[in-house]
Amino acid sequence: MWSILMAERTHDWFRQAEADLRLARTARDAGHYEWSAFACQQGAEKAIKALYQHLHKDAWGHVLIALLGALPEQAKPDADLMDRARVLDRHYIPTRYPNGFERGAPLDFYSQKDANEAIANAEAILAFCRNQIG
């Protein structure tokens, strides 16, 4: 019987999550608040997928609350982290596409406060995943 083993990529996924968070800070500091929020969503998603790799589980999709909710019981986050993920999930589409709003471009709808909140939420998710991974 042939067995195909998935390559262990936890470190790669988590390093990219950290890079996305650095990009989020750079984008915020440059006034690109919509891109900062999107990079936070992406960083959180990659950190969660790093945790799935660590647990030797498959993770598909981009919805953070679904990914976190499907973790094994011993790795599930608390309600506060789920709320942070819910906020970040809102940044997946409208940060990038003008048709995410009735009119205007994404850059019209995001502020430094939004970027700061997204960064704080992503930092919390990365910290949770880092702690789980060890």
N, C-alpha and C positions, 0 to 999 in steps of 0.2 A: 504494500500500500504506500502510495506517495503522500508525503505531507509537505505542504508549503507553509513555511513560517513567515509571519509578517516581521519585517525588520523593526527593531526597537528604535523609535525615533523620538522618545520623550524629550530628550535634551534639545533636539532640533526644533520641535514645536514650541518649547518654552523659550528658547533663545529668540525665536521670531516674535513671540508674544511680547517679550521685553523690548525688542526693536520697534514694534508697532507702538508701544506706549511712549517710547522716546520720540517717535515721529509725532505722536499726538501732542506732546509738549512743545515741540518745535513748531508745529502748525498753529497751535494756540498762540504762541509768542509772536508769530508772524501775522496774526489776525485772520487765519483761515479756520474759523471756529467750526464750520461744518465738517471739514476734513479731520479736524482734531477729534470730533465726536465719532466719526466713522472709524478712525484708526483705533479709538478706544474699544469700540465694538469688536473690531477685528482682533485686537490684542487679547481681549477677554475670551473670544471664541478659540483662539489658538492655545491659550493657557488651559482651557477646559479640555481641548483635544489632546494636549500633552498629558493631562491627568488620565484620560482614557487610555492613552498609550501605556502609561505607567501601570495601569490596572489590567493591561492586555485585553482591552475591550475595543470594539469598533464604535466610532462616532461619526454620524452623518448628519448633515444639515447645518443650519446657521442660526437657529433660534436658541439663544442662550438658556432661557428658562426650560426649554425642552431637553437640552443637553444636560443641564444640571439636574433636572428632575428624573432623568433616566439613569443617573449614577447608582451604583449599588448602595444599599441602605447605609453601610458604614462610612460611605464617602459623601453622603448628601449634605448640602449646606443648610444653614438655618434660614428662617423667613427673611431676615434682613438682607442676606446676600441674594436671595431670590428676587427681592424688590429691586436691588441694584441691577441685577441682570435684566429685569423687566424694563427699566429705564434705558439701558444700553440697547436693548432690542429695538427700541423706537428709532434708533439712529442708523439702522441697516440700509433702508431704502431712501428716505427723504433727504438724507445728507448729500446724496449724489445726483438725484434726478429732479429736474424742475417740475415734472408732473406729479411729484409727491405732495404738492400743494396746489390749490386752485389757481393761484397765479404767483408770479415771482420766482426767483431762483433760490436754491437752498441757502446761498450766502446771505439772503435777506432775512432768514429766520433763526439764525444761530448767533449767540452772543458769547462773550468771554465767560460769563456765568455758566452757560450751557457746557462749554468746553471744560471748565474747571470741575463741574459736577461729573461729567463723563470721565475725566481723568481720575477723580476720587473713586468712582464706581469701578473702573477697570483696575485700579491699584488694589482695591479690596478683593476682587476676584483673582487677580494674580497672586496675592498673598495667600488666599485660601488654597489655591492649587499648589503653590510652592510648599505650603505646610503639609499637604496631603502627599506630595511626591517625596518630600524629605530631603 
